[in-house]
Amino acid sequence: MLRVALRPRFLGLLALMIVATIVCGLLAGWQWDRAHRALTDKADGPQQIGDIREVVGVGDAVTNEMVGDIVTADGRFAAGEQVLVPGRRIEGQDAVIVVTAFLVELEDGTEARLPVARGWLPAEDVTGEDGVLDPALAPAAPEGEVHLSGRLEASESASGGVVDGVAREIATPLLVNEWGSPMYAGYLALDEAEAPLSALPAAESQFSRGLDWQNIGYSFQWVAFGVFFLYLWWRSVRTAYRDELDDRREEVERLLAEASSDQADGADHAAGLAPSGIAPSSRPAPQQTPDKDV
């Protein structure tokens, strides 16, 4: 098989596969470095990274490096644009998060919506007499221009919709349909909440904390791709080698079959050369008697 592998065609293919493997290795290292930096940053605690307009663009994804870091925002809360997000467990209680749209003025004079998790309440505080959550029972947002500071978080995955002011997740794809665009892709969890709201604990706000492991998974995937390219080359050489062995075996079997056929034809030809039309004698051969002395 080594002779097959050293042929120019397979050497060229090997060079191509090695280049592809090196590229996969570089991408794996890049993903590993991203995951390591993100985990290191989180170990150092939240970082102050500035005004949200300078940190992330409207509609841009909130990366792992940003998640959980502190940003600021100036603007005003949008009247009537508020939802309740139930189904959370905070401090041993069934909690409901109050999320309100915050209008941030951009450089071009337009306003972009930033979902703000203003805090949480026990579910019983916003449940009506009929046992159904009532958004009207949630405290209204402050009026006028305000300055906010909080943790920047990535949007949660959308698995439902907004019904009667109640959403299952803090998911910007759902909120943009409810409130309109443009809208930031992430949301802000306030450091401090106004009574009767309580600020979200850091552990409760890190809904995307598993994304660092996603980068680590990507790095292993790139390594697997690199190994697959080398395996593909080896499989190609092995297949060519086996095909040649099969061809040789078929050729030997064909030659053996022809030789056997030639021997059979020779035997038949020799048998056909025997004289015909002469019947063997039925008379016994004469017997010679020994001479007698007279």
Phi, psi and omega in degrees: 000336179297322179297324178292318182295331183273003176290149184306321182298316182282332174294320176296319178295323178296318179299319179296317180293325178295318177300315179298322179294320178297317178299317178297322177296320178295318178294323177296319178296323179295315179295320179296320180295319178299314180295320181294318179296319181296316180294323179294317179298319180292328178293330179281353181093170180300143179249145174280113185246006170101193181294140184299331180292337179263350184263315184215143179279160178296126180087348179284149181291144173274113186280169179299327181294333182270332189302127178089351178279161187268129175232163178241160178208140177243137180164213182214152178283141179278125181294133175081000181251085184210140179227159173255139179240100182273187174083019178252153179241109183230127179054038177076011181240153170287113188249154175234129180267137178260119182242127183233145177285134179241127184267120180250126180280128181268174183297328181276006178092349178280166180244136177245144180273135175238112177297131182238120173277098187286340180153191182227159178227153169300141184303327182293336181287340181240024178253128181285178181295337179275003178082010181250143178299135182238105180303335180293341180278349179283147180295142180287156180283154177299152179260160177084183180287132180224158176248125183246151174218133181186183181276133176276126183235151176282152179298143173283162179289137181273122178231005179209208179223184177257118183236118177054043177077015180236128179239148180280332182223161171272078187243116182298329176301328177282317185291327180293329176288332182275321187254335182107174182238168001284157183215143174293148183283340178252192177219167183248127175257113187296143176292320182233143181240147177275138179302143010271008180284153173243142182293146178290131173297151182302320182296327181283337183271346183273064183289340181257023185296339180280356183291334176298320177293335175295319177297321177297319176299320177299321180297319178293327177296319179295322176298318179297321178298318179298316177297324180296322179297317178294320177297322180298320177295313180299321180294323179295316178297315181298319180295316179297319180297315180293323177299319178294320176299318179297319179297318179295318179297318178296324179292318177296318178297324178293317179295319177296321179295320179294320179296317178297321179294321179294320178296319179295319179295323178295320179294318179295324180291321179295321179294328180286346180278350180295138181296141180242160178088359179253115181276139178295145182292138180263351181278140181291152180292141181298142179262136177266133178260146180291144177296140177256142175288131178272000000 
